[in-house]
Amino acid sequence: MIQIVTRVALSVGAFLMLASCLLLLAVKPGTSEFVITIINLIMGATMIAIGVFAARLVTRRASSEEEQ
């Protein structure tokens, strides 16, 4: 289950980051669209961080179960 969450978090995070970076090139600074784009960029980074954390958690659990 957590592997699915990891994959989804990384996919959604990468999509948000890519879309936000592309939109930053087209949006004028100081507008409300710019602020929303920055918020989306932060959300994408957060989703990627959650995905990486979940992947590390699964890896640590798997390695600790193999040792026992």
TORDOGU-132224 format. One record per atom (N, C-alpha, C, CB): residue number from 1; residue in one letter; atom name; y, x, z. Coordinates in pm, whole numbers. Glycine has a CB too. Layout:
N
<atom pos="NUM" code="a" site="CA" py="Y" px="X" pz="Z"/>
...
END
This chain:
68
<atom pos="1" code="m" site="N" py="-120" px="82" pz="0"/>
<atom pos="1" code="m" site="CA" py="0" px="0" pz="0"/>
<atom pos="1" code="m" site="C" py="126" px="86" pz="0"/>
<atom pos="1" code="m" site="CB" py="0" px="-93" pz="120"/>
<atom pos="2" code="i" site="N" py="124" px="189" pz="82"/>
<atom pos="2" code="i" site="CA" py="245" px="271" pz="92"/>
<atom pos="2" code="i" site="C" py="265" px="353" pz="-36"/>
<atom pos="2" code="i" site="CB" py="237" px="364" pz="214"/>
<atom pos="3" code="q" site="N" py="157" px="378" pz="-110"/>
<atom pos="3" code="q" site="CA" py="171" px="448" pz="-238"/>
<atom pos="3" code="q" site="C" py="246" px="362" pz="-338"/>
<atom pos="3" code="q" site="CB" py="33" px="487" pz="-293"/>
<atom pos="4" code="i" site="N" py="225" px="232" pz="-333"/>
<atom pos="4" code="i" site="CA" py="297" px="141" pz="-422"/>
<atom pos="4" code="i" site="C" py="445" px="138" pz="-384"/>
<atom pos="4" code="i" site="CB" py="237" px="-1" pz="-417"/>
<atom pos="5" code="v" site="N" py="472" px="134" pz="-254"/>
<atom pos="5" code="v" site="CA" py="610" px="135" pz="-206"/>
<atom pos="5" code="v" site="C" py="680" px="264" pz="-248"/>
<atom pos="5" code="v" site="CB" py="616" px="118" pz="-52"/>
<atom pos="6" code="t" site="N" py="608" px="375" pz="-240"/>
<atom pos="6" code="t" site="CA" py="664" px="503" pz="-281"/>
<atom pos="6" code="t" site="C" py="700" px="503" pz="-428"/>
<atom pos="6" code="t" site="CB" py="566" px="616" pz="-252"/>
<atom pos="7" code="r" site="N" py="608" px="456" pz="-511"/>
<atom pos="7" code="r" site="CA" py="631" px="453" pz="-655"/>
<atom pos="7" code="r" site="C" py="748" px="361" pz="-691"/>
<atom pos="7" code="r" site="CB" py="505" px="409" pz="-728"/>
<atom pos="8" code="v" site="N" py="753" px="245" pz="-628"/>
<atom pos="8" code="v" site="CA" py="861" px="150" pz="-656"/>
<atom pos="8" code="v" site="C" py="996" px="206" pz="-610"/>
<atom pos="8" code="v" site="CB" py="833" px="14" pz="-587"/>
<atom pos="9" code="a" site="N" py="999" px="264" pz="-492"/>
<atom pos="9" code="a" site="CA" py="1125" px="320" pz="-439"/>
<atom pos="9" code="a" site="C" py="1177" px="431" pz="-529"/>
<atom pos="9" code="a" site="CB" py="1105" px="372" pz="-296"/>
<atom pos="10" code="l" site="N" py="1088" px="519" pz="-575"/>
<atom pos="10" code="l" site="CA" py="1132" px="627" pz="-663"/>
<atom pos="10" code="l" site="C" py="1177" px="573" pz="-799"/>
<atom pos="10" code="l" site="CB" py="1019" px="728" pz="-682"/>
<atom pos="11" code="s" site="N" py="1107" px="475" pz="-852"/>
<atom pos="11" code="s" site="CA" py="1144" px="418" pz="-982"/>
<atom pos="11" code="s" site="C" py="1278" px="346" pz="-975"/>
<atom pos="11" code="s" site="CB" py="1036" px="321" pz="-1031"/>
<atom pos="12" code="v" site="N" py="1294" px="261" pz="-875"/>
<atom pos="12" code="v" site="CA" py="1420" px="186" pz="-860"/>
<atom pos="12" code="v" site="C" py="1535" px="282" pz="-831"/>
<atom pos="12" code="v" site="CB" py="1408" px="81" pz="-748"/>
<atom pos="13" code="g" site="N" py="1510" px="379" pz="-745"/>
<atom pos="13" code="g" site="CA" py="1614" px="476" pz="-712"/>
<atom pos="13" code="g" site="C" py="1659" px="557" pz="-832"/>
<atom pos="13" code="g" site="CB" py="1565" px="568" pz="-604"/>
<atom pos="14" code="a" site="N" py="1561" px="600" pz="-913"/>
<atom pos="14" code="a" site="CA" py="1595" px="677" pz="-1033"/>
<atom pos="14" code="a" site="C" py="1673" px="592" pz="-1132"/>
<atom pos="14" code="a" site="CB" py="1467" px="732" pz="-1099"/>
<atom pos="15" code="f" site="N" py="1633" px="465" pz="-1147"/>
<atom pos="15" code="f" site="CA" py="1705" px="376" pz="-1238"/>
<atom pos="15" code="f" site="C" py="1849" px="355" pz="-1191"/>
<atom pos="15" code="f" site="CB" py="1633" px="241" pz="-1250"/>
<atom pos="16" code="l" site="N" py="1867" px="329" pz="-1062"/>
<atom pos="16" code="l" site="CA" py="2002" px="307" pz="-1009"/>
<atom pos="16" code="l" site="C" py="2088" px="432" pz="-1024"/>
<atom pos="16" code="l" site="CB" py="1996" px="266" pz="-862"/>
<atom pos="17" code="m" site="N" py="2029" px="548" pz="-997"/>
<atom pos="17" code="m" site="CA" py="2105" px="672" pz="-1008"/>
<atom pos="17" code="m" site="C" py="2146" px="698" pz="-1154"/>
<atom pos="17" code="m" site="CB" py="2022" px="791" pz="-954"/>
<atom pos="18" code="l" site="N" py="2053" px="679" pz="-1246"/>
<atom pos="18" code="l" site="CA" py="2082" px="704" pz="-1386"/>
<atom pos="18" code="l" site="C" py="2188" px="606" pz="-1438"/>
<atom pos="18" code="l" site="CB" py="1955" px="692" pz="-1470"/>
<atom pos="19" code="a" site="N" py="2170" px="479" pz="-1408"/>
<atom pos="19" code="a" site="CA" py="2266" px="378" pz="-1453"/>
<atom pos="19" code="a" site="C" py="2404" px="402" pz="-1392"/>
<atom pos="19" code="a" site="CB" py="2217" px="237" pz="-1418"/>
<atom pos="20" code="s" site="N" py="2408" px="437" pz="-1266"/>
<atom pos="20" code="s" site="CA" py="2537" px="460" pz="-1200"/>
<atom pos="20" code="s" site="C" py="2607" px="583" pz="-1256"/>
<atom pos="20" code="s" site="CB" py="2517" px="477" pz="-1049"/>
<atom pos="21" code="c" site="N" py="2532" px="687" pz="-1282"/>
<atom pos="21" code="c" site="CA" py="2593" px="807" pz="-1338"/>
<atom pos="21" code="c" site="C" py="2650" px="781" pz="-1477"/>
<atom pos="21" code="c" site="CB" py="2491" px="921" pz="-1345"/>
<atom pos="22" code="l" site="N" py="2577" px="703" pz="-1557"/>
<atom pos="22" code="l" site="CA" py="2628" px="669" pz="-1690"/>
<atom pos="22" code="l" site="C" py="2752" px="579" pz="-1681"/>
<atom pos="22" code="l" site="CB" py="2520" px="600" pz="-1772"/>
<atom pos="23" code="l" site="N" py="2752" px="485" pz="-1587"/>
<atom pos="23" code="l" site="CA" py="2867" px="397" pz="-1572"/>
<atom pos="23" code="l" site="C" py="2990" px="471" pz="-1520"/>
<atom pos="23" code="l" site="CB" py="2832" px="283" pz="-1478"/>
<atom pos="24" code="l" site="N" py="2969" px="574" pz="-1441"/>
<atom pos="24" code="l" site="CA" py="3083" px="650" pz="-1390"/>
<atom pos="24" code="l" site="C" py="3164" px="713" pz="-1502"/>
<atom pos="24" code="l" site="CB" py="3036" px="759" pz="-1293"/>
<atom pos="25" code="l" site="N" py="3098" px="739" pz="-1615"/>
<atom pos="25" code="l" site="CA" py="3169" px="797" pz="-1729"/>
<atom pos="25" code="l" site="C" py="3261" px="695" pz="-1797"/>
<atom pos="25" code="l" site="CB" py="3070" px="852" pz="-1830"/>
<atom pos="26" code="a" site="N" py="3228" px="566" pz="-1782"/>
<atom pos="26" code="a" site="CA" py="3302" px="462" pz="-1853"/>
<atom pos="26" code="a" site="C" py="3402" px="386" pz="-1766"/>
<atom pos="26" code="a" site="CB" py="3206" px="365" pz="-1914"/>
<atom pos="27" code="v" site="N" py="3386" px="392" pz="-1635"/>
<atom pos="27" code="v" site="CA" py="3467" px="312" pz="-1545"/>
<atom pos="27" code="v" site="C" py="3588" px="394" pz="-1498"/>
<atom pos="27" code="v" site="CB" py="3384" px="263" pz="-1423"/>
<atom pos="28" code="k" site="N" py="3702" px="328" pz="-1491"/>
<atom pos="28" code="k" site="CA" py="3824" px="396" pz="-1446"/>
<atom pos="28" code="k" site="C" py="3824" px="408" pz="-1294"/>
<atom pos="28" code="k" site="CB" py="3950" px="319" pz="-1494"/>
<atom pos="29" code="p" site="N" py="3857" px="527" pz="-1243"/>
<atom pos="29" code="p" site="CA" py="3866" px="544" pz="-1097"/>
<atom pos="29" code="p" site="C" py="3975" px="456" pz="-1038"/>
<atom pos="29" code="p" site="CB" py="3893" px="691" pz="-1062"/>
<atom pos="30" code="g" site="N" py="3950" px="407" pz="-916"/>
<atom pos="30" code="g" site="CA" py="4046" px="323" pz="-847"/>
<atom pos="30" code="g" site="C" py="4026" px="175" pz="-869"/>
<atom pos="30" code="g" site="CB" py="4183" px="360" pz="-889"/>
<atom pos="31" code="t" site="N" py="3932" px="138" pz="-954"/>
<atom pos="31" code="t" site="CA" py="3907" px="-4" pz="-978"/>
<atom pos="31" code="t" site="C" py="3790" px="-51" pz="-891"/>
<atom pos="31" code="t" site="CB" py="3877" px="-30" pz="-1127"/>
<atom pos="32" code="s" site="N" py="3775" px="-182" pz="-882"/>
<atom pos="32" code="s" site="CA" py="3665" px="-236" pz="-802"/>
<atom pos="32" code="s" site="C" py="3530" px="-203" pz="-866"/>
<atom pos="32" code="s" site="CB" py="3680" px="-388" pz="-784"/>
<atom pos="33" code="e" site="N" py="3525" px="-194" pz="-998"/>
<atom pos="33" code="e" site="CA" py="3402" px="-157" pz="-1065"/>
<atom pos="33" code="e" site="C" py="3359" px="-16" pz="-1028"/>
<atom pos="33" code="e" site="CB" py="3418" px="-169" pz="-1216"/>
<atom pos="34" code="f" site="N" py="3456" px="72" pz="-1011"/>
<atom pos="34" code="f" site="CA" py="3427" px="210" pz="-971"/>
<atom pos="34" code="f" site="C" py="3365" px="214" pz="-832"/>
<atom pos="34" code="f" site="CB" py="3555" px="296" pz="-974"/>
<atom pos="35" code="v" site="N" py="3419" px="133" pz="-741"/>
<atom pos="35" code="v" site="CA" py="3367" px="129" pz="-605"/>
<atom pos="35" code="v" site="C" py="3224" px="76" pz="-604"/>
<atom pos="35" code="v" site="CB" py="3456" px="41" pz="-515"/>
<atom pos="36" code="i" site="N" py="3197" px="-29" pz="-679"/>
<atom pos="36" code="i" site="CA" py="3063" px="-85" pz="-688"/>
<atom pos="36" code="i" site="C" py="2966" px="16" pz="-748"/>
<atom pos="36" code="i" site="CB" py="3063" px="-215" pz="-771"/>
<atom pos="37" code="t" site="N" py="3012" px="92" pz="-846"/>
<atom pos="37" code="t" site="CA" py="2927" px="194" pz="-907"/>
<atom pos="37" code="t" site="C" py="2893" px="303" pz="-807"/>
<atom pos="37" code="t" site="CB" py="2997" px="254" pz="-1031"/>
<atom pos="38" code="i" site="N" py="2989" px="343" pz="-726"/>
<atom pos="38" code="i" site="CA" py="2963" px="443" pz="-622"/>
<atom pos="38" code="i" site="C" py="2864" px="389" pz="-519"/>
<atom pos="38" code="i" site="CB" py="3095" px="485" pz="-553"/>
<atom pos="39" code="i" site="N" py="2879" px="262" pz="-482"/>
<atom pos="39" code="i" site="CA" py="2786" px="200" pz="-388"/>
<atom pos="39" code="i" site="C" py="2645" px="198" pz="-448"/>
<atom pos="39" code="i" site="CB" py="2831" px="57" pz="-351"/>
<atom pos="40" code="n" site="N" py="2632" px="166" pz="-576"/>
<atom pos="40" code="n" site="CA" py="2502" px="169" pz="-643"/>
<atom pos="40" code="n" site="C" py="2444" px="309" pz="-647"/>
<atom pos="40" code="n" site="CB" py="2514" px="113" pz="-784"/>
<atom pos="41" code="l" site="N" py="2528" px="408" pz="-666"/>
<atom pos="41" code="l" site="CA" py="2483" px="547" pz="-666"/>
<atom pos="41" code="l" site="C" py="2428" px="584" pz="-528"/>
<atom pos="41" code="l" site="CB" py="2599" px="641" pz="-704"/>
<atom pos="42" code="i" site="N" py="2495" px="542" pz="-423"/>
<atom pos="42" code="i" site="CA" py="2447" px="568" pz="-287"/>
<atom pos="42" code="i" site="C" py="2318" px="493" pz="-260"/>
<atom pos="42" code="i" site="CB" py="2553" px="528" pz="-185"/>
<atom pos="43" code="m" site="N" py="2308" px="370" pz="-309"/>
<atom pos="43" code="m" site="CA" py="2184" px="294" pz="-292"/>
<atom pos="43" code="m" site="C" py="2067" px="361" pz="-365"/>
<atom pos="43" code="m" site="CB" py="2202" px="149" pz="-343"/>
<atom pos="44" code="g" site="N" py="2092" px="413" pz="-483"/>
<atom pos="44" code="g" site="CA" py="1988" px="484" pz="-556"/>
<atom pos="44" code="g" site="C" py="1942" px="608" pz="-483"/>
<atom pos="44" code="g" site="CB" py="2037" px="521" pz="-694"/>
<atom pos="45" code="a" site="N" py="2036" px="683" pz="-429"/>
<atom pos="45" code="a" site="CA" py="2001" px="803" pz="-352"/>
<atom pos="45" code="a" site="C" py="1921" px="766" pz="-228"/>
<atom pos="45" code="a" site="CB" py="2127" px="880" pz="-313"/>
<atom pos="46" code="t" site="N" py="1957" px="654" pz="-164"/>
<atom pos="46" code="t" site="CA" py="1884" px="608" pz="-47"/>
<atom pos="46" code="t" site="C" py="1741" px="568" pz="-83"/>
<atom pos="46" code="t" site="CB" py="1957" px="489" pz="17"/>
<atom pos="47" code="m" site="N" py="1727" px="499" pz="-195"/>
<atom pos="47" code="m" site="CA" py="1592" px="459" pz="-239"/>
<atom pos="47" code="m" site="C" py="1506" px="581" pz="-271"/>
<atom pos="47" code="m" site="CB" py="1601" px="368" pz="-363"/>
<atom pos="48" code="i" site="N" py="1563" px="682" pz="-332"/>
<atom pos="48" code="i" site="CA" py="1489" px="804" pz="-361"/>
<atom pos="48" code="i" site="C" py="1450" px="874" pz="-231"/>
<atom pos="48" code="i" site="CB" py="1571" px="899" pz="-450"/>
<atom pos="49" code="a" site="N" py="1541" px="876" pz="-134"/>
<atom pos="49" code="a" site="CA" py="1510" px="936" pz="-4"/>
<atom pos="49" code="a" site="C" py="1397" px="862" pz="65"/>
<atom pos="49" code="a" site="CB" py="1633" px="939" pz="85"/>
<atom pos="50" code="i" site="N" py="1397" px="729" pz="58"/>
<atom pos="50" code="i" site="CA" py="1288" px="650" pz="117"/>
<atom pos="50" code="i" site="C" py="1157" px="680" pz="46"/>
<atom pos="50" code="i" site="CB" py="1320" px="499" pz="108"/>
<atom pos="51" code="g" site="N" py="1160" px="692" pz="-85"/>
<atom pos="51" code="g" site="CA" py="1040" px="725" pz="-160"/>
<atom pos="51" code="g" site="C" py="984" px="861" pz="-125"/>
<atom pos="51" code="g" site="CB" py="1068" px="718" pz="-307"/>
<atom pos="52" code="v" site="N" py="1072" px="959" pz="-113"/>
<atom pos="52" code="v" site="CA" py="1027" px="1094" pz="-76"/>
<atom pos="52" code="v" site="C" py="971" px="1095" pz="65"/>
<atom pos="52" code="v" site="CB" py="1144" px="1195" pz="-87"/>
<atom pos="53" code="f" site="N" py="1037" px="1024" pz="156"/>
<atom pos="53" code="f" site="CA" py="989" px="1016" pz="294"/>
<atom pos="53" code="f" site="C" py="851" px="951" pz="300"/>
<atom pos="53" code="f" site="CB" py="1087" px="937" pz="381"/>
<atom pos="54" code="a" site="N" py="833" px="842" pz="225"/>
<atom pos="54" code="a" site="CA" py="704" px="773" pz="223"/>
<atom pos="54" code="a" site="C" py="596" px="862" pz="163"/>
<atom pos="54" code="a" site="CB" py="714" px="641" pz="143"/>
<atom pos="55" code="a" site="N" py="629" px="937" pz="58"/>
<atom pos="55" code="a" site="CA" py="531" px="1027" pz="-4"/>
<atom pos="55" code="a" site="C" py="489" px="1137" pz="92"/>
<atom pos="55" code="a" site="CB" py="588" px="1088" pz="-132"/>
<atom pos="56" code="r" site="N" py="585" px="1191" pz="165"/>
<atom pos="56" code="r" site="CA" py="552" px="1295" pz="263"/>
<atom pos="56" code="r" site="C" py="468" px="1238" pz="376"/>
<atom pos="56" code="r" site="CB" py="681" px="1359" pz="320"/>
<atom pos="57" code="l" site="N" py="497" px="1115" pz="416"/>
<atom pos="57" code="l" site="CA" py="421" px="1051" pz="522"/>
<atom pos="57" code="l" site="C" py="275" px="1032" pz="480"/>
<atom pos="57" code="l" site="CB" py="484" px="915" pz="558"/>
<atom pos="58" code="v" site="N" py="254" px="987" pz="357"/>
<atom pos="58" code="v" site="CA" py="118" px="968" pz="306"/>
<atom pos="58" code="v" site="C" py="46" px="1102" pz="298"/>
<atom pos="58" code="v" site="CB" py="120" px="899" pz="166"/>
<atom pos="59" code="t" site="N" py="114" px="1205" pz="252"/>
<atom pos="59" code="t" site="CA" py="53" px="1337" pz="239"/>
<atom pos="59" code="t" site="C" py="13" px="1391" pz="376"/>
<atom pos="59" code="t" site="CB" py="148" px="1434" pz="169"/>
<atom pos="60" code="r" site="N" py="100" px="1375" pz="474"/>
<atom pos="60" code="r" site="CA" py="68" px="1425" pz="608"/>
<atom pos="60" code="r" site="C" py="-48" px="1348" pz="669"/>
<atom pos="60" code="r" site="CB" py="190" px="1416" pz="699"/>
<atom pos="61" code="r" site="N" py="-51" px="1217" pz="650"/>
<atom pos="61" code="r" site="CA" py="-161" px="1138" pz="704"/>
<atom pos="61" code="r" site="C" py="-293" px="1176" pz="638"/>
<atom pos="61" code="r" site="CB" py="-134" px="988" pz="683"/>
<atom pos="62" code="a" site="N" py="-290" px="1198" pz="508"/>
<atom pos="62" code="a" site="CA" py="-413" px="1234" pz="436"/>
<atom pos="62" code="a" site="C" py="-464" px="1370" pz="482"/>
<atom pos="62" code="a" site="CB" py="-388" px="1234" pz="284"/>
<atom pos="63" code="s" site="N" py="-372" px="1464" pz="501"/>
<atom pos="63" code="s" site="CA" py="-415" px="1599" pz="543"/>
<atom pos="63" code="s" site="C" py="-465" px="1598" pz="687"/>
<atom pos="63" code="s" site="CB" py="-300" px="1699" pz="528"/>
<atom pos="64" code="s" site="N" py="-406" px="1516" pz="774"/>
<atom pos="64" code="s" site="CA" py="-452" px="1511" pz="912"/>
<atom pos="64" code="s" site="C" py="-587" px="1441" pz="923"/>
<atom pos="64" code="s" site="CB" py="-348" px="1439" pz="1000"/>
<atom pos="65" code="e" site="N" py="-613" px="1343" pz="836"/>
<atom pos="65" code="e" site="CA" py="-743" px="1276" pz="835"/>
<atom pos="65" code="e" site="C" py="-852" px="1368" pz="782"/>
<atom pos="65" code="e" site="CB" py="-736" px="1148" pz="751"/>
<atom pos="66" code="e" site="N" py="-819" px="1456" pz="689"/>
<atom pos="66" code="e" site="CA" py="-917" px="1550" pz="636"/>
<atom pos="66" code="e" site="C" py="-955" px="1654" pz="740"/>
<atom pos="66" code="e" site="CB" py="-863" px="1619" pz="511"/>
<atom pos="67" code="e" site="N" py="-861" px="1691" pz="826"/>
<atom pos="67" code="e" site="CA" py="-889" px="1791" pz="930"/>
<atom pos="67" code="e" site="C" py="-984" px="1738" pz="1036"/>
<atom pos="67" code="e" site="CB" py="-760" px="1838" pz="996"/>
<atom pos="68" code="q" site="N" py="-980" px="1608" pz="1059"/>
<atom pos="68" code="q" site="CA" py="-1064" px="1551" pz="1164"/>
<atom pos="68" code="q" site="C" py="-1197" px="1528" pz="1114"/>
<atom pos="68" code="q" site="CB" py="-1007" px="1425" pz="1219"/>
END
